[in-house]
Amino acid sequence: MKRTISVLVEKDAGGLVRIVSLLTRRRFQIESITMAACERKCYERITIVVINQSDGSDAASQLTKQIKKLINVVNVQDITYLPLVQRELVLIKLQVNIIEREEILRLADIFRFKINDITESTLIIEVTADPGKIVALQKILEKYNILQLSRTGEIALTRESSVSTSSLKEYPEFEAGTGRNYFINVEELFYNDSYKPS
């Protein structure tokens, strides 16, 4: 099963290596991992999308506990079933003829991607969207000659609004009838005394 995990870490050259080692030891397949500076100086936020290769139902819960024990890790959240804003950047270089080029330019209006480079025979398009939209676009572009494709990996932040998603129905504390979560504040569930956002 696919899980999205957000990790706040102190800047440290070996921090990412320790997390990746833990994931591979626990038989989690890494689908994407992104790491960059965040709102706090000397800290970085890592967004990990993993697939659970284990049969254990509580494997993801155990994984967050194990990551939390690593050096320089400040906070860990399994945000899979929370309302999220998810984005990923993809660059795609296509080999096209004149007719195909016109087709792709029309697709740009539908999918709202940018054309970053254009020649007589190639196009480079830039797509920033949620993972579902990117997969849909990739399927459409399969009929063209894709020369190169590069994806950044997913980044995500939890929504502070009361927006509910269909995935929340799988969350154990979700109240299906009202679309509300039993937790009044997400901080009650995820933040402990060692780190609270300022």
C-alpha distance (Angstrom), angle and dihedral (degrees) to the residues before:
residue distance angle dihedral
M1 . . .
K2 3.82 . .
R3 3.81 117.8 .
T4 3.81 132.2 -175.7
I5 3.79 115.1 -148.2
S6 3.80 127.6 -174.7
V7 3.81 117.4 -156.3
L8 3.80 128.0 -172.6
V9 3.81 112.3 -156.3
E10 3.77 138.4 174.6
K11 3.81 111.4 -112.3
D12 3.77 107.1 -89.2
A13 3.81 131.0 151.6
G14 3.81 92.8 -133.0
G15 3.80 99.3 39.9
L16 3.79 97.5 95.4
V17 3.80 92.2 44.9
R18 3.81 91.3 55.6
I19 3.82 92.0 50.7
V20 3.82 93.7 47.6
S21 3.82 90.4 48.2
L22 3.80 90.5 52.1
L23 3.82 92.2 49.3
T24 3.80 93.1 51.3
R25 3.81 92.8 45.8
R26 3.81 89.3 52.3
R27 3.83 90.6 50.9
F28 3.79 95.4 -114.5
Q29 3.79 114.3 150.1
I30 3.82 110.0 -137.4
E31 3.80 111.3 -134.2
S32 3.81 94.6 176.2
I33 3.77 138.9 -14.7
T34 3.81 126.7 -170.3
M35 3.78 128.1 -176.9
A36 3.81 128.3 -176.1
A37 3.79 144.7 137.3
C38 3.79 117.2 -67.0
E39 3.81 139.5 -167.0
R40 3.82 93.3 -66.6
K41 3.81 124.2 70.3
C42 3.81 115.1 -117.0
Y43 3.83 91.2 18.0
E44 3.80 133.5 98.4
R45 3.79 132.6 -161.2
I46 3.79 120.0 -136.4
T47 3.80 121.5 -163.2
I48 3.79 112.9 -162.3
V49 3.79 126.8 -172.3
V50 3.81 110.4 -166.6
I51 3.78 137.8 172.9
N52 3.80 116.0 -138.4
Q53 3.82 110.6 -127.1
S54 3.81 92.5 -179.2
D55 3.80 125.7 90.9
G56 3.81 93.0 -137.7
S57 3.80 113.4 112.9
D58 3.80 92.6 -149.6
A59 3.82 95.5 46.3
A60 3.82 93.2 109.2
S61 3.81 91.2 50.1
Q62 3.79 90.4 51.0
L63 3.80 90.0 47.5
T64 3.81 93.5 57.8
K65 3.81 89.8 49.3
Q66 3.81 91.1 50.8
I67 3.82 93.2 48.1
K68 3.82 89.5 49.9
K69 3.83 89.4 58.8
L70 3.83 93.2 57.2
I71 3.79 120.2 106.3
N72 3.83 114.7 -92.7
V73 3.82 93.9 12.8
V74 3.82 108.7 130.9
N75 3.81 102.9 175.0
V76 3.81 138.6 1.7
Q77 3.81 127.6 -165.6
D78 3.78 129.8 -177.8
I79 3.82 96.5 -147.6
T80 3.81 97.2 172.8
Y81 3.81 96.2 117.7
L82 3.79 99.9 31.8
P83 3.82 122.8 99.9
L84 3.80 103.3 -90.4
V85 3.75 143.8 -175.5
Q86 3.81 102.1 -140.3
R87 3.80 125.1 -175.4
E88 3.77 138.2 171.5
L89 3.80 131.8 -177.9
V90 3.81 120.5 -137.9
L91 3.81 129.9 -176.7
I92 3.81 116.4 -162.3
K93 3.81 126.5 -174.4
L94 3.81 112.8 -158.0
Q95 3.79 132.0 -170.6
V96 3.80 106.6 -139.9
N97 3.78 143.2 169.3
I98 3.81 123.7 -139.9
I99 3.83 94.7 -86.5
E100 3.81 93.7 46.1
R101 3.80 90.6 48.1
E102 3.82 90.6 56.9
E103 3.82 90.6 48.2
I104 3.79 91.8 52.5
L105 3.81 92.3 46.9
R106 3.82 87.6 56.0
L107 3.82 89.8 49.0
A108 3.81 88.1 56.3
D109 3.81 89.1 68.6
I110 3.81 91.9 53.1
F111 3.81 99.5 42.0
R112 3.81 95.4 29.8
F113 3.77 95.8 -134.2
K114 3.81 125.8 152.5
I115 3.80 127.8 -117.6
N116 3.82 103.9 -135.4
D117 3.80 99.7 175.2
I118 3.79 133.3 14.0
T119 3.81 133.6 -176.5
E120 3.80 133.4 161.1
S121 3.81 91.1 -84.5
T122 3.84 107.5 20.1
L123 3.79 142.9 51.6
I124 3.80 130.9 -169.1
I125 3.79 113.2 -155.8
E126 3.81 128.0 -168.8
V127 3.80 119.3 -150.9
T128 3.80 125.0 -173.4
A129 3.80 110.7 -178.6
D130 3.79 145.7 114.0
P131 3.83 114.9 -65.1
G132 3.83 93.6 -104.1
K133 3.79 93.2 57.0
I134 3.80 91.1 47.5
V135 3.81 91.7 52.8
A136 3.83 90.1 49.3
L137 3.81 91.3 51.4
Q138 3.81 92.2 47.1
K139 3.81 90.3 54.9
I140 3.81 90.9 52.3
L141 3.81 92.2 47.8
E142 3.83 93.4 51.0
K143 3.82 90.5 90.3
Y144 3.82 89.6 61.6
N145 3.79 125.9 71.4
I146 3.83 105.4 -95.2
L147 3.80 107.7 -159.9
Q148 3.80 97.5 179.9
L149 3.80 137.0 -1.9
S150 3.81 129.0 -172.3
R151 3.82 127.1 -178.5
T152 3.79 125.3 -168.3
G153 3.78 97.7 -150.6
E154 3.78 126.9 -113.4
I155 3.79 126.2 -58.6
A156 3.80 122.1 -170.5
L157 3.79 143.1 -179.1
T158 3.79 126.6 -170.1
R159 3.80 116.4 -111.5
E160 3.80 116.2 -115.4
S161 3.80 90.4 -159.0
S162 3.80 121.4 88.5
V163 3.79 92.3 -108.1
S164 3.79 110.7 143.4
T165 3.79 125.3 -156.5
S166 3.77 132.5 -158.5
S167 3.79 89.6 -109.6
L168 3.81 89.7 64.0
K169 3.81 88.7 71.4
E170 3.80 87.6 73.4
Y171 3.80 91.8 52.9
P172 3.82 109.7 104.8
E173 3.82 95.8 -131.3
F174 3.81 95.6 44.4
E175 3.79 117.0 123.0
A176 3.80 102.4 -144.1
G177 3.81 96.4 -166.6
T178 3.79 96.6 59.1
G179 3.80 102.8 21.4
R180 3.80 88.9 -124.5
N181 3.74 128.8 130.6
Y182 3.80 118.6 -128.6
F183 3.79 89.7 -132.4
I184 3.80 110.4 86.4
N185 3.77 92.0 -157.6
V186 3.81 127.7 23.2
E187 3.80 87.9 -139.6
E188 3.81 89.0 68.7
L189 3.78 89.0 62.8
F190 3.77 103.9 37.3
Y191 3.77 112.8 22.8
N192 3.74 124.9 73.3
D193 3.79 130.8 -175.0
S194 3.82 93.8 -84.8
Y195 3.80 92.6 68.8
K196 3.76 132.7 17.8
P197 3.79 121.2 164.6
S198 3.78 113.3 -108.1
